[in-house]
Amino acid sequence: MRRGYLYAMLLSIPILLLLVAWQAGRYDELANEAKLLEDRQEAWVQENKKLEAGIRVLSSKERADSLAEGLGLKRASPDRSLRVIVQPRGGRGGAHD
């Protein structure tokens, strides 16, 4: 009976060592993948910051004014403006009441 326990223990040691080595390799793979994903995320964040800055520049009032000036456009005076008010359907004074 004691020999059976001794053989079981002797066989379990290499098996445990193999399991530890396998787990360490798996951990290393996952750590590398996590690092790769973090690097990709950081690249996306930086790209997003650049795009947001570009949007701010392109949508600035100063840029619109300089483009309009380059095209020979002028700001419309109030007497040349037309305001159209559209009432929602079923609203007061509509033709469908």
C-alpha positions as CSV (number, residue, x, y, z in Angstrom):
1,M,0.0,0.0,0.0
2,R,2.8,2.4,0.8
3,R,4.5,1.7,-2.5
4,G,1.3,2.7,-4.3
5,Y,1.4,6.1,-2.6
6,L,5.1,6.5,-3.3
7,Y,4.6,5.8,-7.0
8,A,1.6,8.1,-7.1
9,M,3.6,10.9,-5.6
10,L,6.6,10.3,-7.8
11,L,4.4,10.4,-10.9
12,S,2.4,13.5,-9.7
13,I,5.6,15.6,-9.4
14,P,6.4,15.7,-13.2
15,I,2.7,16.1,-14.0
16,L,2.5,19.1,-11.7
17,L,5.7,20.5,-13.2
18,L,4.2,20.2,-16.7
19,L,1.0,21.9,-15.6
20,V,2.9,24.7,-14.0
21,A,5.0,25.2,-17.2
22,W,1.8,25.1,-19.3
23,Q,0.1,27.7,-17.1
24,A,3.2,29.9,-17.2
25,G,3.2,29.8,-21.0
26,R,-0.5,30.5,-21.1
27,Y,-0.1,33.5,-18.8
28,D,2.8,34.8,-20.9
29,E,0.6,34.6,-24.1
30,L,-2.3,36.4,-22.4
31,A,0.0,39.1,-21.0
32,N,1.4,39.7,-24.5
33,E,-2.0,39.8,-26.0
34,A,-3.2,42.3,-23.3
35,K,-0.1,44.5,-24.0
36,L,-0.9,44.4,-27.8
37,L,-4.5,45.4,-27.1
38,E,-3.4,48.3,-24.8
39,D,-1.0,49.5,-27.5
40,R,-3.8,49.4,-30.1
41,Q,-6.1,51.2,-27.7
42,E,-3.5,54.0,-27.1
43,A,-3.0,54.4,-30.9
44,W,-6.8,54.7,-31.3
45,V,-7.0,57.3,-28.5
46,Q,-4.2,59.3,-30.1
47,E,-5.8,59.1,-33.5
48,N,-9.2,60.2,-32.0
49,K,-7.5,63.2,-30.4
50,K,-6.0,64.2,-33.8
51,L,-9.4,63.9,-35.5
52,E,-11.1,65.9,-32.8
53,A,-8.5,68.6,-33.2
54,G,-9.0,68.6,-36.9
55,I,-12.8,68.8,-36.5
56,R,-12.4,71.8,-34.2
57,V,-10.1,73.6,-36.7
58,L,-12.4,72.8,-39.7
59,S,-15.6,73.9,-38.0
60,S,-14.2,77.1,-36.5
61,K,-16.0,80.3,-37.2
62,E,-12.7,81.9,-38.3
63,R,-12.2,79.2,-41.0
64,A,-15.7,79.6,-42.3
65,D,-15.3,83.4,-42.4
66,S,-12.0,83.1,-44.3
67,L,-13.4,80.6,-46.8
68,A,-16.4,82.8,-47.4
69,E,-14.2,85.8,-47.9
70,G,-12.0,83.8,-50.3
71,L,-15.2,83.0,-52.3
72,G,-16.3,86.7,-52.3
73,L,-19.2,86.0,-50.0
74,K,-20.4,88.6,-47.5
75,R,-22.6,88.2,-44.4
76,A,-26.2,88.8,-45.2
77,S,-27.7,91.9,-43.7
78,P,-30.9,91.6,-41.6
79,D,-33.1,93.2,-44.3
80,R,-32.0,90.4,-46.7
81,S,-32.8,87.6,-44.2
82,L,-36.0,85.6,-44.4
83,R,-37.3,83.7,-41.4
84,V,-39.6,80.9,-42.0
85,I,-41.6,79.4,-39.1
86,V,-43.0,76.0,-39.7
87,Q,-45.7,74.9,-37.3
88,P,-46.0,71.3,-36.4
89,R,-48.9,69.4,-38.1
90,G,-52.1,69.7,-36.1
91,G,-50.9,72.9,-34.5
92,R,-52.9,76.1,-34.1
93,G,-54.1,77.8,-37.3
94,G,-53.1,74.9,-39.6
95,A,-55.0,74.1,-42.7
96,H,-55.7,70.6,-41.5
97,D,-57.6,71.5,-38.4
